[in-house]
Amino acid sequence: MTARDSQRDRLMDIAGVADRLGVSVRYVRRLVAERRIPYIKFGHLLRFDPGTIDDWLDKARVDEAWPGQRRRPHTS
């Protein structure tokens, strides 16, 4: 295991996830409260697995539409 691998496998704190996503800590806390982001809880501490966060981001990815493909109209 290289130093880079060990850094990648270390659990991140909430500030690290916010930095990785480019959002505020407050927003990450809201994602946690709404259970919209995977996390690990040790007592009152929140930690995030970098690999799981990467998988979560991949699942949230929206691919571009194929040429000529129309978007469905938004209905309320």
Distance bins in CASP14 RR format, pairs under 12 A and 6 or more apart:
PFRMAT RR
TARGET T0000
AUTHOR 0000-0000-0000
RMODE 2
METHOD distances of the structure
MODEL  1
1 7 0 0 0 0 0 1 0 0 0 0 0
1 8 0 0 0 0 1 0 0 0 0 0 0
1 9 0 0 0 0 1 0 0 0 0 0 0
1 10 0 0 0 0 0 1 0 0 0 0 0
2 8 0 0 0 0 1 0 0 0 0 0 0
2 9 0 0 0 0 0 1 0 0 0 0 0
3 9 0 0 0 0 0 1 0 0 0 0 0
3 10 0 0 0 0 0 1 0 0 0 0 0
4 10 0 0 0 0 0 1 0 0 0 0 0
4 50 0 0 0 0 0 1 0 0 0 0 0
5 50 0 0 0 0 0 1 0 0 0 0 0
5 51 0 0 0 0 0 1 0 0 0 0 0
6 50 0 0 0 0 0 1 0 0 0 0 0
7 50 0 0 0 0 1 0 0 0 0 0 0
8 20 0 0 0 0 0 1 0 0 0 0 0
8 49 0 0 0 0 0 1 0 0 0 0 0
8 50 1 0 1 0 0 0 0 0 0 0 0
8 51 1 0 0 1 0 0 0 0 0 0 0
8 52 0 0 0 0 0 1 0 0 0 0 0
8 53 0 0 0 0 0 1 0 0 0 0 0
8 54 0 0 0 0 1 0 0 0 0 0 0
9 49 0 0 0 0 1 0 0 0 0 0 0
9 50 1 0 0 1 0 0 0 0 0 0 0
9 51 0 0 0 0 1 0 0 0 0 0 0
9 52 0 0 0 0 0 1 0 0 0 0 0
9 54 0 0 0 0 0 1 0 0 0 0 0
10 16 0 0 0 0 0 1 0 0 0 0 0
10 47 0 0 0 0 1 0 0 0 0 0 0
10 48 0 0 0 0 0 1 0 0 0 0 0
10 49 0 0 0 0 1 0 0 0 0 0 0
10 50 1 0 0 1 0 0 0 0 0 0 0
10 51 0 0 0 0 0 1 0 0 0 0 0
11 17 0 0 0 0 0 1 0 0 0 0 0
11 38 0 0 0 0 0 1 0 0 0 0 0
11 39 0 0 0 0 1 0 0 0 0 0 0
11 40 1 0 0 1 0 0 0 0 0 0 0
11 41 0 0 0 0 0 1 0 0 0 0 0
11 42 0 0 0 0 1 0 0 0 0 0 0
11 45 0 0 0 0 1 0 0 0 0 0 0
11 46 0 0 0 0 1 0 0 0 0 0 0
11 47 1 0 1 0 0 0 0 0 0 0 0
11 48 1 0 0 1 0 0 0 0 0 0 0
11 49 1 0 0 1 0 0 0 0 0 0 0
11 50 1 0 0 1 0 0 0 0 0 0 0
11 51 0 0 0 0 0 1 0 0 0 0 0
11 52 0 0 0 0 1 0 0 0 0 0 0
11 53 0 0 0 0 0 1 0 0 0 0 0
12 18 0 0 0 0 1 0 0 0 0 0 0
12 19 0 0 0 0 1 0 0 0 0 0 0
12 20 1 0 0 1 0 0 0 0 0 0 0
12 21 0 0 0 0 0 1 0 0 0 0 0
12 28 0 0 0 0 0 1 0 0 0 0 0
12 37 0 0 0 0 0 1 0 0 0 0 0
12 38 0 0 0 0 0 1 0 0 0 0 0
12 39 0 0 0 0 1 0 0 0 0 0 0
12 40 0 0 0 0 0 1 0 0 0 0 0
12 45 0 0 0 0 0 1 0 0 0 0 0
12 46 0 0 0 0 1 0 0 0 0 0 0
12 47 1 0 0 1 0 0 0 0 0 0 0
12 48 1 0 1 0 0 0 0 0 0 0 0
12 49 1 0 0 1 0 0 0 0 0 0 0
12 50 1 0 1 0 0 0 0 0 0 0 0
12 51 0 0 0 0 1 0 0 0 0 0 0
12 52 0 0 0 0 0 1 0 0 0 0 0
12 53 1 0 0 1 0 0 0 0 0 0 0
12 54 0 0 0 0 0 1 0 0 0 0 0
13 19 0 0 0 0 1 0 0 0 0 0 0
13 20 0 0 0 0 0 1 0 0 0 0 0
13 25 0 0 0 0 1 0 0 0 0 0 0
13 28 0 0 0 0 1 0 0 0 0 0 0
13 29 0 0 0 0 0 1 0 0 0 0 0
13 32 0 0 0 0 0 1 0 0 0 0 0
13 39 0 0 0 0 0 1 0 0 0 0 0
13 40 0 0 0 0 0 1 0 0 0 0 0
13 42 0 0 0 0 0 1 0 0 0 0 0
13 45 0 0 0 0 1 0 0 0 0 0 0
13 46 1 0 0 1 0 0 0 0 0 0 0
13 47 1 0 0 1 0 0 0 0 0 0 0
13 48 1 0 0 1 0 0 0 0 0 0 0
13 49 0 0 0 0 0 1 0 0 0 0 0
13 50 0 0 0 0 0 1 0 0 0 0 0
14 20 0 0 0 0 0 1 0 0 0 0 0
14 21 0 0 0 0 0 1 0 0 0 0 0
14 23 0 0 0 0 0 1 0 0 0 0 0
14 24 0 0 0 0 0 1 0 0 0 0 0
14 25 1 0 1 0 0 0 0 0 0 0 0
14 26 0 0 0 0 1 0 0 0 0 0 0
14 27 0 0 0 0 0 1 0 0 0 0 0
14 28 1 0 1 0 0 0 0 0 0 0 0
14 29 1 0 0 1 0 0 0 0 0 0 0
14 30 0 0 0 0 0 1 0 0 0 0 0
14 31 0 0 0 0 1 0 0 0 0 0 0
14 32 1 0 0 1 0 0 0 0 0 0 0
14 33 0 0 0 0 0 1 0 0 0 0 0
14 37 0 0 0 0 0 1 0 0 0 0 0
14 39 0 0 0 0 1 0 0 0 0 0 0
14 40 0 0 0 0 0 1 0 0 0 0 0
14 41 0 0 0 0 0 1 0 0 0 0 0
14 44 0 0 0 0 0 1 0 0 0 0 0
14 45 0 0 0 0 1 0 0 0 0 0 0
14 46 1 0 1 0 0 0 0 0 0 0 0
14 47 0 0 0 0 1 0 0 0 0 0 0
14 48 1 0 0 1 0 0 0 0 0 0 0
14 53 0 0 0 0 0 1 0 0 0 0 0
15 21 0 0 0 0 0 1 0 0 0 0 0
15 22 0 0 0 0 0 1 0 0 0 0 0
15 23 0 0 0 0 0 1 0 0 0 0 0
15 24 0 0 0 0 1 0 0 0 0 0 0
15 25 1 0 1 0 0 0 0 0 0 0 0
15 26 0 0 0 0 0 1 0 0 0 0 0
15 27 0 0 0 0 0 1 0 0 0 0 0
15 28 0 0 0 0 1 0 0 0 0 0 0
15 29 0 0 0 0 0 1 0 0 0 0 0
15 46 0 0 0 0 0 1 0 0 0 0 0
15 47 0 0 0 0 0 1 0 0 0 0 0
15 48 0 0 0 0 0 1 0 0 0 0 0
16 22 0 0 0 0 1 0 0 0 0 0 0
16 23 0 0 0 0 0 1 0 0 0 0 0
16 24 0 0 0 0 0 1 0 0 0 0 0
16 25 0 0 0 0 1 0 0 0 0 0 0
16 28 0 0 0 0 1 0 0 0 0 0 0
16 46 0 0 0 0 0 1 0 0 0 0 0
16 47 0 0 0 0 0 1 0 0 0 0 0
16 48 1 0 0 1 0 0 0 0 0 0 0
16 50 0 0 0 0 1 0 0 0 0 0 0
16 53 0 0 0 0 1 0 0 0 0 0 0
17 23 0 0 0 0 1 0 0 0 0 0 0
17 24 0 0 0 0 0 1 0 0 0 0 0
17 25 0 0 0 0 1 0 0 0 0 0 0
17 27 0 0 0 0 1 0 0 0 0 0 0
17 28 1 0 1 0 0 0 0 0 0 0 0
17 29 0 0 0 0 0 1 0 0 0 0 0
17 31 0 0 0 0 1 0 0 0 0 0 0
17 32 0 0 0 0 1 0 0 0 0 0 0
17 37 1 0 0 1 0 0 0 0 0 0 0
17 38 0 0 0 0 0 1 0 0 0 0 0
17 39 0 0 0 0 1 0 0 0 0 0 0
17 40 0 0 0 0 0 1 0 0 0 0 0
17 46 0 0 0 0 1 0 0 0 0 0 0
17 47 0 0 0 0 1 0 0 0 0 0 0
17 48 1 0 1 0 0 0 0 0 0 0 0
17 49 0 0 0 0 0 1 0 0 0 0 0
17 50 0 0 0 0 1 0 0 0 0 0 0
17 51 0 0 0 0 0 1 0 0 0 0 0
17 52 0 0 0 0 0 1 0 0 0 0 0
17 53 1 0 0 1 0 0 0 0 0 0 0
17 54 0 0 0 0 0 1 0 0 0 0 0
17 56 0 0 0 0 0 1 0 0 0 0 0
17 57 0 0 0 0 0 1 0 0 0 0 0
18 24 1 0 1 0 0 0 0 0 0 0 0
18 25 1 0 1 0 0 0 0 0 0 0 0
18 26 0 0 0 0 1 0 0 0 0 0 0
18 27 1 0 0 1 0 0 0 0 0 0 0
18 28 1 0 1 0 0 0 0 0 0 0 0
18 29 0 0 0 0 1 0 0 0 0 0 0
18 30 0 0 0 0 0 1 0 0 0 0 0
18 31 0 0 0 0 1 0 0 0 0 0 0
18 32 0 0 0 0 0 1 0 0 0 0 0
18 37 0 0 0 0 0 1 0 0 0 0 0
18 46 0 0 0 0 0 1 0 0 0 0 0
18 48 0 0 0 0 0 1 0 0 0 0 0
18 53 0 0 0 0 0 1 0 0 0 0 0
19 25 0 0 0 0 1 0 0 0 0 0 0
19 27 0 0 0 0 0 1 0 0 0 0 0
19 28 0 0 0 0 1 0 0 0 0 0 0
19 48 0 0 0 0 0 1 0 0 0 0 0
19 50 0 0 0 0 0 1 0 0 0 0 0
19 53 0 0 0 0 0 1 0 0 0 0 0
20 28 0 0 0 0 1 0 0 0 0 0 0
20 37 0 0 0 0 0 1 0 0 0 0 0
20 48 0 0 0 0 1 0 0 0 0 0 0
20 49 0 0 0 0 0 1 0 0 0 0 0
20 50 1 0 0 1 0 0 0 0 0 0 0
20 51 0 0 0 0 0 1 0 0 0 0 0
20 53 1 0 0 1 0 0 0 0 0 0 0
20 54 0 0 0 0 1 0 0 0 0 0 0
20 56 0 0 0 0 0 1 0 0 0 0 0
20 57 0 0 0 0 1 0 0 0 0 0 0
21 27 1 0 0 1 0 0 0 0 0 0 0
21 28 1 0 0 1 0 0 0 0 0 0 0
21 31 0 0 0 0 1 0 0 0 0 0 0
21 36 0 0 0 0 0 1 0 0 0 0 0
21 37 0 0 0 0 1 0 0 0 0 0 0
21 48 0 0 0 0 0 1 0 0 0 0 0
21 50 0 0 0 0 0 1 0 0 0 0 0
21 53 0 0 0 0 1 0 0 0 0 0 0
21 54 0 0 0 0 0 1 0 0 0 0 0
21 56 0 0 0 0 1 0 0 0 0 0 0
21 57 0 0 0 0 1 0 0 0 0 0 0
21 60 0 0 0 0 0 1 0 0 0 0 0
22 28 0 0 0 0 1 0 0 0 0 0 0
22 57 0 0 0 0 0 1 0 0 0 0 0
23 29 0 0 0 0 0 1 0 0 0 0 0
23 30 0 0 0 0 1 0 0 0 0 0 0
23 31 0 0 0 0 1 0 0 0 0 0 0
23 37 0 0 0 0 0 1 0 0 0 0 0
24 30 0 0 0 0 1 0 0 0 0 0 0
24 31 0 0 0 0 0 1 0 0 0 0 0
25 31 0 0 0 0 0 1 0 0 0 0 0
25 32 0 0 0 0 0 1 0 0 0 0 0
25 46 0 0 0 0 0 1 0 0 0 0 0
26 32 0 0 0 0 0 1 0 0 0 0 0
26 33 0 0 0 0 0 1 0 0 0 0 0
27 33 0 0 0 0 0 1 0 0 0 0 0
27 34 0 0 0 0 0 1 0 0 0 0 0
27 36 0 0 0 0 0 1 0 0 0 0 0
27 37 0 0 0 0 1 0 0 0 0 0 0
28 34 0 0 0 0 0 1 0 0 0 0 0
28 36 0 0 0 0 1 0 0 0 0 0 0
28 37 1 0 0 1 0 0 0 0 0 0 0
28 38 0 0 0 0 0 1 0 0 0 0 0
28 39 0 0 0 0 1 0 0 0 0 0 0
28 46 0 0 0 0 1 0 0 0 0 0 0
28 47 0 0 0 0 0 1 0 0 0 0 0
28 48 0 0 0 0 1 0 0 0 0 0 0
28 53 0 0 0 0 0 1 0 0 0 0 0
29 36 0 0 0 0 0 1 0 0 0 0 0
29 37 0 0 0 0 1 0 0 0 0 0 0
29 39 0 0 0 0 0 1 0 0 0 0 0
29 46 0 0 0 0 1 0 0 0 0 0 0
30 36 0 0 0 0 1 0 0 0 0 0 0
30 37 0 0 0 0 1 0 0 0 0 0 0
31 37 1 0 1 0 0 0 0 0 0 0 0
31 38 0 0 0 0 1 0 0 0 0 0 0
31 39 0 0 0 0 1 0 0 0 0 0 0
31 46 0 0 0 0 0 1 0 0 0 0 0
31 48 0 0 0 0 0 1 0 0 0 0 0
31 53 0 0 0 0 0 1 0 0 0 0 0
31 56 0 0 0 0 1 0 0 0 0 0 0
31 60 0 0 0 0 0 1 0 0 0 0 0
32 38 0 0 0 0 1 0 0 0 0 0 0
32 39 1 0 1 0 0 0 0 0 0 0 0
32 40 0 0 0 0 0 1 0 0 0 0 0
32 41 0 0 0 0 1 0 0 0 0 0 0
32 45 0 0 0 0 0 1 0 0 0 0 0
32 46 1 0 0 1 0 0 0 0 0 0 0
32 47 0 0 0 0 0 1 0 0 0 0 0
32 48 0 0 0 0 1 0 0 0 0 0 0
33 39 0 0 0 0 0 1 0 0 0 0 0
33 46 0 0 0 0 0 1 0 0 0 0 0
35 41 0 0 0 0 0 1 0 0 0 0 0
35 56 0 0 0 0 0 1 0 0 0 0 0
36 56 0 0 0 0 1 0 0 0 0 0 0
36 59 0 0 0 0 0 1 0 0 0 0 0
36 60 0 0 0 0 1 0 0 0 0 0 0
37 46 0 0 0 0 1 0 0 0 0 0 0
37 47 0 0 0 0 0 1 0 0 0 0 0
37 48 1 0 0 1 0 0 0 0 0 0 0
37 49 0 0 0 0 0 1 0 0 0 0 0
37 52 0 0 0 0 1 0 0 0 0 0 0
37 53 1 0 0 1 0 0 0 0 0 0 0
37 55 0 0 0 0 0 1 0 0 0 0 0
37 56 1 0 0 1 0 0 0 0 0 0 0
37 57 0 0 0 0 1 0 0 0 0 0 0
37 59 0 0 0 0 0 1 0 0 0 0 0
37 60 0 0 0 0 1 0 0 0 0 0 0
38 46 0 0 0 0 0 1 0 0 0 0 0
38 47 0 0 0 0 0 1 0 0 0 0 0
38 48 1 0 0 1 0 0 0 0 0 0 0
38 49 1 0 0 1 0 0 0 0 0 0 0
38 50 0 0 0 0 0 1 0 0 0 0 0
38 51 0 0 0 0 1 0 0 0 0 0 0
38 52 1 0 1 0 0 0 0 0 0 0 0
38 53 1 0 0 1 0 0 0 0 0 0 0
38 54 0 0 0 0 0 1 0 0 0 0 0
38 55 0 0 0 0 1 0 0 0 0 0 0
38 56 1 0 1 0 0 0 0 0 0 0 0
38 57 0 0 0 0 0 1 0 0 0 0 0
38 59 0 0 0 0 0 1 0 0 0 0 0
38 60 0 0 0 0 0 1 0 0 0 0 0
39 45 0 0 0 0 0 1 0 0 0 0 0
39 46 1 0 1 0 0 0 0 0 0 0 0
39 47 1 0 0 1 0 0 0 0 0 0 0
39 48 1 0 1 0 0 0 0 0 0 0 0
39 49 0 0 0 0 1 0 0 0 0 0 0
39 52 0 0 0 0 1 0 0 0 0 0 0
39 53 0 0 0 0 1 0 0 0 0 0 0
39 56 0 0 0 0 0 1 0 0 0 0 0
40 46 1 0 0 1 0 0 0 0 0 0 0
40 47 1 0 1 0 0 0 0 0 0 0 0
40 48 1 0 0 1 0 0 0 0 0 0 0
40 49 1 0 0 1 0 0 0 0 0 0 0
40 50 0 0 0 0 0 1 0 0 0 0 0
40 51 0 0 0 0 0 1 0 0 0 0 0
40 52 0 0 0 0 1 0 0 0 0 0 0
40 53 0 0 0 0 0 1 0 0 0 0 0
41 47 1 0 0 1 0 0 0 0 0 0 0
41 48 0 0 0 0 0 1 0 0 0 0 0
42 48 0 0 0 0 0 1 0 0 0 0 0
47 53 0 0 0 0 0 1 0 0 0 0 0
48 54 0 0 0 0 0 1 0 0 0 0 0
48 55 0 0 0 0 0 1 0 0 0 0 0
48 56 0 0 0 0 1 0 0 0 0 0 0
48 57 0 0 0 0 0 1 0 0 0 0 0
49 55 0 0 0 0 1 0 0 0 0 0 0
49 56 0 0 0 0 1 0 0 0 0 0 0
50 56 0 0 0 0 0 1 0 0 0 0 0
50 57 0 0 0 0 0 1 0 0 0 0 0
51 57 0 0 0 0 1 0 0 0 0 0 0
51 58 0 0 0 0 1 0 0 0 0 0 0
52 58 0 0 0 0 0 1 0 0 0 0 0
52 59 0 0 0 0 0 1 0 0 0 0 0
53 59 0 0 0 0 0 1 0 0 0 0 0
53 60 0 0 0 0 0 1 0 0 0 0 0
54 60 0 0 0 0 0 1 0 0 0 0 0
54 61 0 0 0 0 0 1 0 0 0 0 0
55 61 0 0 0 0 0 1 0 0 0 0 0
62 71 0 0 0 0 0 1 0 0 0 0 0
63 69 0 0 0 0 0 1 0 0 0 0 0
64 71 0 0 0 0 0 1 0 0 0 0 0
65 71 1 0 0 1 0 0 0 0 0 0 0
65 72 0 0 0 0 0 1 0 0 0 0 0
END
